[in-house]
Amino acid sequence: MLEGKRVAVVVPAHDEEALIATTIGGIPSFVDRIYVVDDGSGDATAERAREAGDVRVDVISHERNQGVGAATVTGYRRAFDDGFDVIAVMNGDNQMDPADLPELLRPVARGEVDYTKANRLFTGQAWELIPRTRYLGNAALSMLTKIASGYWHVADSQSGYTVISREMLAQLELDRVYTNYGFPNDMLVHLNVWNARVRDVPSRPVYGVGERSGMRYRHVVPKISWLLLKGFFRRLWEKYVIRDFHPLVFFYLFGMLATAVGVILGLVVVGFRLAGNQFTVGTVVLIALLVLSGSQFTLFAMWFDMESNKDLR
């Protein structure tokens, strides 16, 4: 227990037979239960977890690989059904420093926030320790996640080292959360719809421990970007139209529409000009007006969104 609350750790694992025992061995003694979710591994991940010799371990197996999000949700549901108060997630690749777990748990256990997540980008070690492509891909997705989720104060969107309260977990519709690499990003979108208080906690990056990553950012970034675009509009609809109306929806929609029309019209005019055709000054003024007004409306919408979510930390 920690701060008088029962603590569970969910460990999603796929083909992690080499590191799962080390991961389990590093989990602090105040943790009451460890749910290792073997996500359709083709190796001996489940067996190695059972052989770790920790009585707290409960191994749950998926018959086929469903994705890290699906494995996390399975662990969440089991921990919730078993009555745990705060539930952490630590992946089975030993890349999450167990020394950071108390700092992640305490704000949730004390009721200060509903959800905490590790932020590896806070430390000056991040640029030296994190592979360059992963660092840059993470930075790009973090910016898109800020816009899509409304948590403008949150960074390192790809970090899966998190803690959630039982009360918040009870509100979420876990069946609707994305089940693959975009799970942490989509989770933030769902949390914002419920006005969950989310806090970043500085965490030390851990690399070079024998982990193997299946993530390829050139494939993952476009997929998660599309996921975030859909999540952005879903959040606007559910939070600012269905649950509680806010005019920022109109600012966003008009701003995006005006900017898109202005840019498209500008490209058409440039094409006509390159083909030797002439265009009027009025056309140029119209394009400039559309782009400028659209950009201003979009920026105002972002500012309204920041103001609306500034207390969710």
C-alpha positions, -999 to +999 in steps of 0.1 A: +000+000+000+010+036-005-007+066+012-033+041+025-043+030-010-040-004-025-017-004-055-016-026-086+008-025-115-002-037-150+027-050-171+018-054-208+043-077-224+048-092-259+078-114-266+097-101-235+110-134-221+145-119-217+134-088-197+101-097-180+117-112-148+140-081-144+110-058-148+090-077-121+121-078-098+124-040-099+088-033-089+088-018-053+075-039-024+047-015-016+029-027-047+002-051-038-004-069-071+013-072-104-008-081-134+014-094-163-006-094-194+010-117-220-002-103-253-001-133-275+037-138-272+055-163-293+081-169-267+082-179-230+071-145-216+043-160-195+065-188-182+093-165-172+068-142-154+055-171-134+091-183-127+101-149-113+092-161-079+071-131-069+038-141-051+022-108-062+023-118-099-009-127-117-004-137-153-031-131-178-027-144-214-042-132-247-045-160-272-034-136-300-015-103-301-040-075-297-018-045-291-003-028-261-035-008-255-056-040-254-032-056-230-033-025-207-071-024-208-072-061-198-050-053-168-071-023-159-103-043-159-088-071-137-073-046-113-106-027-111-126-059-105-102-068-077-108-035-060-075-017-063-075+020-057-046+032-079-033+013-110+000+019-126+013+007-160+049-004-165+058-021-198+076-055-197+107-043-215+124-028-184+125+007-199+106+023-170+126+032-140+109+017-109+125+045-087+101+069-104+070+049-094+064+065-060+064+100-075+039+089-101+017+072-076+015+098-048-005+126-065-031+101-076-032+083-042-036+116-024-065+127-047-046+156-062-050+144-098-067+116-116-039+105-139-001+109-139+023+101-167+061+100-169+077+127-190+112+117-202+117+150-220+119+170-188+155+159-181+185+171-200+195+135-205+167+129-230+185+142-261+216+121-253+198+089-242+168+087-265+175+077-302+173+107-324+144+094-346+124+084-316+130+118-299+120+138-329+090+115-336+079+118-300+083+156-301+061+158-332+034+135-318+035+154-284+026+186-302-002+170-321-014+153-289-016+187-271-040+200-297-061+169-300-063+162-262-066+197-248-038+190-223-015+217-234+007+213-203+015+176-211+044+164-232+061+130-240+028+117-253+043+083-261+052+075-226+032+045-213+044+048-177+012+060-161-010+059-130-048+062-129-073+064-101-100+038-096-127+066-097-115+079-131-111+044-145-148+037-136-159+066-158-139+058-190-154+038-218-124+015-222-140-003-252-136+029-272-099+034-265-074+027-293-057-006-287-023-002-304+007+022-303-016+052-302-031+041-269-014+067-247-024+095-271-060+084-274-062+078-236-055+115-231-083+125-254-108+103-235-096+117-202-101+153-213-137+146-222-142+137-185-122+167-173-096+144-157-068+162-139-035+150-155+000+157-144+034+151-159+061+137-136+098+139-146+113+105-153+147+092-163+149+078-198+161+041-199+176+027-230+201+001-239+189-026-215+184-052-242+149-040-253+136-045-288+112-019-302+087-028-329+078+008-334+088+024-367+081+061-366+078+065-403+048+041-402+035+050-367+035+088-370+010+090-399-013+064-383-013+082-349-017+116-366-049+104-383-060+089-349-054+122-332-073+141-359-103+120-354-099+122-316-097+160-318-131+163-335-146+137-312-134+156-282-149+189-295-182+172-302-185+153-269-170+179-245-180+213-261-213+203-278-228+173-260-217+178-224-213+215-221-215+240-250-186+263-257-183+287-287-147+277-293-162+250-316-173+277-340-139+294-338-122+261-347-145+252-375-146+286-391-109+291-387-100+257-403-125+262-431-114+297-440-077+287-439-083+256-460-103+276-486-078+304-487-048+280-492-066+260-519-078+291-537-042+304-535-028+273-550-053+274-578-044+311-585-007+302-586-014+274-610-034+297-633-006+323-631+021+298-640-001+289-670+001+325-682-033+337-670-040+369-652-059+375-619-073+405-602-062+424-571-095+415-555-087+378-558-054+383-539-071+404-512-098+376-508-072+349-504-052+370-479-084+378-460-094+341-458-059+329-447-054+357-421-089+355-406-088+317-406-055+317-388-067+342-362-099+323-355-079+291-351-055+307-327-084+322-307-099+287-305-067+273-292-065+300-266-101+293-255-092+256-253-062+264-231-083+285-208-109+259-206-084+232-196-059+252-175-071+238-142-068+201-153-033+196-139 
